[in-house]
Amino acid sequence: MIKRVLASIGIIATASVAYVMLQPESIRIVDDGVVIEHETRADSVLEVLEELNITLDESDYVTPALSEDVPDDRLIRIERSHEVSLQIGYGQTETVQTRERTVEDVLLRYGVTVRDGDTVYPSVRTPVTNGMTIRYQPVVAVNLIVGQEALTIYTMATDVEQLLMEENIDVTESDTVMPAPSTPIREGLTITVNTNRDVVQYESELIPFEVVEEEDDTLEEGVMQMVQVGVPGLERTRYALTVENGTITNRTKTDVETLRKTMPQIIKVGTKKVTEPVTDPESTTADESSPFIPEAEVEIAEPPKTDDVLDFSSAKQLLVEATAYTNNPEDTVTYDGRVLTRSGYDVTDTILYEGMRIIAVDPAIIPLGTRVYVEGIGMAIALDTGSAIKGQKIDIMMDEKEEAVTFGRKPLTIWVIPKQEEEKEGSDNA
């Protein structure tokens, strides 16, 4: 009886062990990033993959190996090999087999570290797929010298010619480029462009006019009358310049053009004999006063009027250096926010006085309050001075700073004009 019981127990135990051994167990397969859960009784990796009909290529990699038993951690990894096209820089495109997971991994495998500014397509974190094309274009640092300017630039150009086009550098037939435009770009390459330019330069020059005296028997002897105001001529000279790397190496005069003809100043000189008796010289006091208003006598309260009669016959002609300035409060000294001339006239809101343009002068040459006819400007009045206005110089007041800058510095002819009424008063007092 006991033997039968033991036999029964043995049969049950054997059946239980057999049952347990025949029960499937869970296993995880990661196939190129795709997770597969599977129940299996297989003992080896190969048997598991065959159950799932998973096929492999020769270049695929399986962990553990196909011949090994199913691992204790119940995990099988398959790394698929992908065929991708790889182009680095401007080299040839190569077809390679790789089991790398991302584009960045593929580039690292081939010794490429992506830097800021490099171009990668597709992006470095893109998963690798079969048939993918990966393009990598690095930026290259080159030294560029154009004329006298040197700089370092980063480029993806293939050759020197393309780089110069990208940098908008105009190269003419007379320029020299080293190395040749067809030279491939490489890291640290130095490119030199020696510029040679033919430039045209113009210079303008005032030509003084001639003073012509003509006898006139209708005028009393000793009387002079101006019948035509002289106008200086203007010539423009053309020069051909050769400029190499910003330096003028040759300057040749090629042409002279007359922009304005000279007009002579014509003065009639009286020849008519005077029959009146001669006055005793001792009873006559010579008028030695200047036709100009002395600076000490200038009264701003009663300045010259534009409707006064102007006498060009006694005008003094001067060739001066003319500049320009403005009445902008930001460009000059102000008094309680107002801009005043040296003579005290408020020019905050105007550049004219009684219709005449205000100019700064050297009072030793042109007394304040004197009216002046300025070539190209018209009537002006001397109401201001300046620390730089010494000698035969004038400074013309302008509305805008840009206008003053454009005017620049130029020679002009002016006529300093006294008032006839002042001369008459002087004669009457004599």
Buried (B, 14 or more C-beta within 10 A) or exposed (E): EEEEEEEEEEEEEEEEEEEEEEEEEEBEBBBBEEEBEBEBEBEBBBBBBEBBEBEBEEEBEBEBEBEBEBEEEBBBBBBBBBBBEBBBBEEEEEEBEBBBBBBBBBBBEBEBEBEEEBEBEBEBEBBBEEEBEBBBBBBBEBEBBBBEEEEEBEBBBBBBBBBBEEBEBEBEEEBEBEEEBEBEBEEEBEBBBBBBBEEEEEEEEBEEBEEEEEEBEEBEEEBEBBEBBBBBBBBBBBBBBBBBBEEEEEEEEEEEEEEBEBBEBBBBBBBBEEEEEEEEEEEEEEEEEEBBBEBEEBEEEEBBEBEBEBBBEBBBBBEBBBBBBBBBEEEBEEEEEEBBBBBEBEBEEEBBBEEBBBBBBBBEBBBBBBBBBBBEBEBBBBBBBBEEBEEBBBBBBBEEBEEBEEBEEBBBBBBBBBBBEBBEEBEEEE
